[in-house]
Every structure is written in structure tokens, then in C-alpha cells.
Amino acid sequence: MIFKVYYQETKERNPKREQTHALYIEADNEVIARQLVEDNTPYNIELVYKLEGNHLEYEKENADFQLTEF
């Protein structure tokens, strides 16, 4: 399954919508996806969202779509 992870680059500051970034990760479930990001980055995770069907196809058409591997 592919998940879209919304995050802030640091845990030091308060989250601001304008500074929210996203990455895409493949994992068996949401818990594992969150754990992979937490273990391998200093990011403050806001949301982990499962992509499937039309949502996944739409994201794949985006120029920024690239799976992150840890």
C-alpha cells in the first residue's frame, strides 16, 4: 500500500499549513508507515493518508510523486 505522509520538517516549531510538506511511502499499513518516517527522519508527522484507486492515480500524475525509501 502507498501512503502520503504530511509533515513539518522540524519538531522545534509550531506547525504552519504553509510549511507542510508531503512524502510518499510504501508500507503494509499506516502504523508501519508512520514508524518508518519517525525512525528515519526528524520530521513532525501531521497525517498519514492511505492512497488507493482514483486518489492514487491522481497523485501519480503529479510531478512531485516519488516513493521515499528508507
TADAWO-V306331 format. One record per residue. OMEGA is omega in whole degrees, -180 to 180 (none if undefined). D_FIRST is the distance of its C-alpha to the first C-alpha in Angstrom with 1 decimal. Layout:
# TADAWO-V306331
OMEGA|D_FIRST ; OMEGA|D_FIRST
This chain:
# TADAWO-V306331
179|0.0 ; -179|3.8 ; 173|6.6 ; -177|10.2 ; 175|12.7 ; -176|16.3 ; 169|18.9 ; -175|22.6 ; -179|23.8 ; 176|26.1 ; -175|26.7 ; -175|30.4 ; 174|30.7 ; 179|30.0 ; 175|27.0 ; -178|27.9 ; -177|25.9 ; -178|27.4 ; 179|26.1 ; 178|22.4 ; 179|20.0 ; 171|16.3 ; -179|13.9 ; -177|10.4 ; 177|8.4 ; -180|5.6 ; -179|5.7 ; 179|5.9 ; -176|7.0 ; -179|9.0 ; -180|12.0 ; 178|10.8 ; 179|9.6 ; -179|13.0 ; 178|14.8 ; -180|13.8 ; -180|15.1 ; -177|18.1 ; -172|19.1 ; -179|19.1 ; 174|20.4 ; -172|23.2 ; 173|21.3 ; -175|21.8 ; 178|18.4 ; -174|19.0 ; 172|15.8 ; -172|12.1 ; 178|10.6 ; 178|7.3 ; 177|7.5 ; 177|7.8 ; -177|11.0 ; 178|13.9 ; 180|12.6 ; 180|10.0 ; 178|13.0 ; -179|15.3 ; 179|13.7 ; 178|13.6 ; 179|17.3 ; -179|18.0 ; -178|19.9 ; -177|18.2 ; 176|14.7 ; -180|14.1 ; 177|11.3 ; 179|13.0 ; 178|13.6 ; none|15.6
